[in-house]
Amino acid sequence: MNTLAGWGIAFFEYCLAVPAMSAGATDGAFLTPVGIPTYGVSGIFFDTDGNGAHGLNERVGVDATYIGRDFLYDAIKIYANQP
C-alpha cells in the first residue's frame, strides 16, 4: 500500500491516501478467509451526494472516468514492475 499511496499522492496532488473499508461485495470475501490479503483502490472521484449509487440516476463524471482509468492503468504497471 505504501508504494501506491506515495504514487497516488503524486498523481492526485491535493489528496491523501486513507485506508477505508468498502461495504460492497468484493473478491475479498473469498480470498481473505484462505489467507490471501485483499486490497482495493479506486482513482475515481465521486460527488459528496453519493452519485445516486445503484439508482436510476447513478453517474460518474467524464473527466473522473478518464482520470480514474489513467490512475488504475499506471497502478497496474507499478504492481507488475513494468517500466
Residue frames as qw, qx, qy, qz and C-alpha x, y, z in Angstrom:
[[0.000, 0.885, 0.465, 0.000, 0.00, 0.00, 0.00],
 [0.346, -0.731, 0.063, 0.585, 2.86, 2.39, 0.74],
 [0.363, -0.051, 0.564, 0.739, 4.13, 2.31, -2.84],
 [0.075, 0.585, 0.661, 0.464, 0.73, 3.06, -4.28],
 [0.246, -0.860, -0.374, 0.245, -0.11, 5.61, -1.57],
 [0.363, -0.559, 0.196, 0.720, 3.04, 7.60, -2.29],
 [0.217, 0.089, 0.634, 0.737, 2.49, 7.48, -6.02],
 [0.021, -0.698, -0.692, -0.182, -1.22, 8.24, -5.68],
 [0.233, -0.812, -0.206, 0.494, -0.43, 11.40, -3.74],
 [0.249, -0.351, 0.430, 0.794, 1.84, 12.45, -6.59],
 [0.117, 0.342, 0.777, 0.515, -0.88, 11.60, -9.13],
 [0.221, -0.804, -0.467, -0.294, -3.61, 13.48, -7.25],
 [0.350, 0.431, -0.321, 0.767, -1.64, 16.41, -5.89],
 [0.268, -0.403, 0.297, -0.823, -4.09, 17.57, -3.21],
 [0.854, -0.258, -0.227, -0.390, -5.37, 14.21, -1.97],
 [0.281, -0.513, 0.764, -0.273, -4.36, 11.90, 0.83],
 [0.597, 0.033, -0.778, -0.192, -4.33, 8.11, 0.70],
 [0.452, -0.304, 0.531, -0.649, -6.55, 6.89, 3.51],
 [0.115, -0.045, -0.990, -0.061, -7.38, 3.23, 4.19],
 [0.560, 0.003, 0.159, -0.813, -11.12, 2.63, 4.12],
 [0.312, 0.091, 0.944, -0.058, -13.45, -0.34, 4.27],
 [0.378, 0.032, -0.473, -0.796, -15.92, -0.93, 1.48],
 [0.579, 0.050, 0.604, -0.545, -19.34, -2.25, 2.38],
 [0.729, 0.418, -0.245, -0.483, -19.77, -3.62, -1.13],
 [0.955, -0.045, 0.292, 0.027, -19.18, -7.20, -2.22],
 [0.243, 0.781, -0.554, -0.156, -15.64, -7.96, -3.38],
 [0.810, 0.225, -0.540, 0.041, -13.44, -10.96, -4.06],
 [0.032, 0.479, -0.657, 0.581, -12.00, -10.31, -0.60],
 [0.763, -0.240, 0.231, -0.554, -14.97, -12.18, 0.87],
 [0.990, 0.113, -0.076, -0.046, -13.48, -15.36, -0.61],
 [0.638, 0.525, -0.390, 0.406, -9.75, -14.59, -0.69],
 [0.169, -0.661, 0.457, -0.571, -9.20, -13.23, 2.83],
 [0.843, -0.351, 0.249, -0.324, -10.52, -16.34, 4.66],
 [0.973, 0.131, 0.002, 0.187, -7.98, -18.51, 2.81],
 [0.655, -0.517, 0.111, 0.540, -5.09, -16.22, 3.76],
 [0.476, 0.352, 0.330, 0.735, -4.77, -14.01, 0.68],
 [0.093, -0.543, -0.262, 0.793, -4.66, -10.32, 1.69],
 [0.290, 0.593, 0.611, 0.437, -7.04, -8.35, -0.49],
 [0.121, -0.520, -0.136, 0.835, -6.93, -4.61, -1.11],
 [0.393, 0.694, 0.540, 0.270, -8.78, -2.32, -3.44],
 [0.216, -0.415, 0.042, 0.883, -8.08, 1.08, -4.88],
 [0.368, 0.746, 0.537, 0.143, -10.13, 3.49, -6.94],
 [0.332, -0.125, 0.128, 0.926, -8.92, 6.50, -8.82],
 [0.074, -0.550, -0.560, -0.615, -12.44, 7.74, -9.48],
 [0.001, -0.091, -0.442, 0.892, -13.77, 10.70, -7.54],
 [0.126, -0.573, -0.777, -0.230, -17.47, 10.93, -6.75],
 [0.204, -0.597, -0.048, -0.774, -19.78, 13.73, -5.69],
 [0.068, -0.188, 0.722, -0.663, -20.47, 14.04, -1.98],
 [0.685, 0.002, 0.148, -0.713, -24.11, 13.09, -2.57],
 [0.646, -0.107, 0.753, -0.068, -23.08, 9.52, -3.45],
 [0.135, 0.295, -0.667, -0.671, -23.65, 9.88, -7.19],
 [0.782, 0.090, -0.034, -0.615, -27.01, 8.12, -6.93],
 [0.014, -0.372, 0.928, 0.028, -25.16, 4.85, -6.29],
 [0.077, 0.138, 0.986, 0.055, -27.08, 1.86, -7.62],
 [0.341, 0.580, 0.494, -0.551, -30.08, 4.01, -8.51],
 [0.582, 0.658, 0.448, 0.166, -31.62, 5.11, -11.76],
 [0.193, 0.973, -0.072, 0.108, -29.53, 8.29, -11.64],
 [0.774, -0.428, 0.235, 0.404, -26.13, 6.68, -10.91],
 [0.508, 0.844, -0.032, 0.171, -23.40, 8.74, -12.54],
 [0.662, -0.427, 0.161, 0.595, -19.68, 9.43, -12.77],
 [0.200, 0.879, -0.108, -0.419, -18.25, 12.49, -14.47],
 [0.822, 0.553, -0.067, 0.118, -16.50, 12.09, -17.82],
 [0.201, 0.778, -0.499, 0.323, -13.26, 13.68, -16.55],
 [0.586, -0.483, 0.572, -0.310, -13.34, 11.49, -13.41],
 [0.959, 0.166, 0.216, -0.084, -13.72, 8.41, -15.60],
 [0.700, 0.633, -0.222, 0.245, -10.70, 9.20, -17.77],
 [0.060, -0.732, 0.552, -0.395, -8.51, 10.26, -14.84],
 [0.772, -0.311, 0.473, -0.289, -9.51, 7.11, -12.94],
 [0.938, 0.344, 0.026, 0.027, -8.68, 4.98, -15.97],
 [0.458, 0.712, -0.405, 0.344, -5.21, 6.51, -16.22],
 [0.379, -0.623, 0.543, -0.416, -4.65, 6.11, -12.47],
 [0.893, -0.127, 0.383, -0.198, -5.62, 2.43, -12.45],
 [0.837, 0.516, -0.130, 0.126, -3.60, 1.68, -15.60],
 [0.238, 0.716, -0.515, 0.407, -0.47, 3.20, -14.04],
 [0.607, -0.481, 0.499, -0.390, -1.18, 1.41, -10.72],
 [0.979, 0.109, 0.160, -0.064, -1.27, -1.95, -12.51],
 [0.652, 0.629, -0.302, 0.296, 2.03, -1.15, -14.23],
 [0.163, -0.701, 0.544, -0.430, 3.60, -0.32, -10.85],
 [0.771, -0.292, 0.483, -0.295, 2.47, -3.59, -9.32],
 [0.943, 0.315, 0.094, 0.049, 3.55, -5.55, -12.38],
 [0.533, -0.600, 0.337, 0.492, 7.01, -3.90, -12.15],
 [0.628, 0.486, 0.404, 0.454, 6.96, -2.80, -15.76],
 [0.311, -0.205, 0.040, 0.927, 8.69, 0.39, -16.91]]
